[in-house]
Amino acid sequence: MESTPRKILICEDHQIVVDGLVSIFKNQPDYQVIGYIKNGGEVLTFLKRQLPDVILLDINLPEVNGLEILKSIRQLEYDIKVIVLTMYNKENIIRKVKQFNGNGFLLKNSSTEDVLKALDTVFDSKSFYMGKGVKNLVDETDGFVQKVNITNREKEIIKELVKGYNVPQIAERLYISNYTVETHKKNIFRKLNIHNSIDLVTLVNEKNLLS
């Protein structure tokens, strides 16, 4: 018995990119393009009429950008996989896509193989798919954490420090002694080569340490 093809909605305002994506799926029995939208303001209206299984979503759309669309889709709890397809190879955008529970991130120069692999991966795995050429940007965070050897307990302390809590408050919140918190704090500052909480906040944002 043949399986029903998964339905794809393309949200992209450049016709040449749309045409390229349509051609990719034309001979793919597992996937079917059910439509494409060039204006971000029309996406949620479309979803009220028909729900795709996956959306290939550009970031830079007219009226409503892709990140806002992704955020709205998650708030409305639609059961849709969302893969961002963009030319913006920027770490802060990748973070936002992950923050809003996107399922993958592809660059517009991705190969046919990479696009198909992204789709297969997001349906078969719960992991976030990173396209070729993007992966190194995110791996820098994991590499930095491994290099400085930040422990799970130290990550907990960092989270509390970034929130602005002092040593006694952190001790109370984590049910440990002031001495233990102070020791962890000194170790964190030493490992990260910083001297105060302001430096810590800056480094957390730069390296995305708490992702």
N, C-alpha and C positions, 0 to 999 in steps of 0.2 A: 504493500500500500504506500503510495507516494505521500510524503509529508507536505504540509501546507507551507509555501514559501513565507519567509519573514518579511514583513512590510517595512519599507524604508521611506522616510520623509526627508527630503533634501531642503535645507534652509540656507540658501546661498544667493547673493545678488549679482554674481557674474555668470552670464550665460555660458561662457566657454568652460567654466568649472562644472556647471550643471551638466552640460553635454558630455563632458569627460566622465563624470560619475555615472550618468545614465548608460553610457557605452560599457562601463565596467560590469554593470549588473544585467545587461541585456541577455547574456548567455549564461547567467548563473541561476540555475533552477531553485537554489535555496533562498534566493532573495528577489523581492519585487519592489520596484519604485512605484509608490502610489501617488506621488505628487512632489512638486517643488514650490517653494515660497521664496520670494525675493525681498519681501518687506517683513521685518521683525514684528511689526504690529499686527500681522495677520496670523501669526503662528498659533496662538491660543484659540482663536476663532476656529481654525482648521481642526484643532484637537477636540473641540466640542462636537464636531461632526464625525470624525473618524480618528481612531487611535492607531498610530504605527507601532511597530515593535521596537524600532530604533530610529533616532534622528541624527543625521549628519548636520552639524550646526556650525555655521560661520559665526565668528565673534563680531565682526564689523558689519552689522546689518542696519538699514535705514529704520528710523523711528524708535525701535527697541533693540538694544544690542543683545548678542548671544548669551552673555553672562546673566542678564536680567531674565531672559527667557528660561534659561536653565534653572535659575532660582525659583521662578514661578511654577515651572513644571514640578519641582520637588515639593513646593508648598501645597500644590493641588494633589499631590500624591498619585500622579499618573505613573503607571507601571510601564515606563518607557526607558530603554537604554539610550543614553545620549553621548555621542562621540563628537567632540569639538574638532572642527577642521579649519585651520587658520594658517595665515602666513606669519603670525606673530610668535616668534620663538623666544618667549620671555618667561622667566621664572615666576614673576608675580601673577601672570595670567594662569599658568599651570596650577599654582596654589589655589587660586580662586575657583578654577574648574573642579579641583579636588574638594575644596571646601563646600561647594554646592552639590557635591555627590554626582559629578559627571562620571562617566564610565571609561572614557579614553580621550587621548589627545593626539591628533595627527596634524602634520604640516601639509600644506597644499601641494608640495612637490613630492608627496608620498607616491610610491609605486602602486600598481594594481595589487600586487601581492601583499603589500603592507596594509592596504585598505581592507582587503578580504580577511587578512589575519586579525585585524582589529575587531571586525564584526564577529568572527568565529570566537575570539577570545572573550569578548564581553558577555557572550551568551553561555559559554562553557565554563567560565571562571569568574570569581568574584573580585579578582585583582584589577587594578586600574591599568589600562593598556597605554603604554607610551610608544609612539611611533618612532621610526628611525630618525636620527638627527635631533631628537628632543631628549632622549633618555639621559644623556650626560648632565643636563641641567639639573635634574632632580637627584641624580646619583651623587652629586657634589655634597648634598646634605647628609646622606647616609655615610659617605666617606669621611666627612668631617667629624661626625659623631663617633665613628669607629676610631678615627685617628686620635682624638682626645680622650677616648675611653670614658664617655659619660654613662654612668650606671642608671638603672631604672629609678632608684631612690633619688639620685641627683636630679633626674628629670622632674620628679615630683617636687623637689625643693625649688628648682628653677621656675616651674609653673606658679608656685606660690609667691616667689620673689617678684616675678613679672607682674603679678596682680597687685603688688604693693604691700603685701603683708610683711611684718617684721618678724624677728626670730621667735619671740614668745607666742605670737599669733600662729605662726607656722607649726611650732611645737604642739600647740593645742589642737590644731586642725588635723595634724597627722598622727597624733597620739604618741609623740616621742619627746625626749627631753630637749631643753634649750641647748644643752651641751652638744647633743647629737646634731641638731640643726646647724649650730655654729660651726661644727667640724665639717659638715657637708658643704656649707657655704664657702668656707676657706678653701676646700678642695676644688670646688667648682671654679672659683675665681683663679686659683692657681692653674688648673688645667686649661682654662680659656684665656689665660693671660690678660685678665681684666682686673680693675681695682674698685669698681663700685657698681651699684645696681643700674645706673644709667647706661654704663657700658654693656651690662648684661642684656638689657632690653634691646639696645641697638644690635647686638650680636644675634639675639634670638630672631629678630626680624630679618636680618641679612642672611642668616643660614637656615631659617625656618626650622629651628631645633625642635620645636614642639609638634611637628606634623606627625 
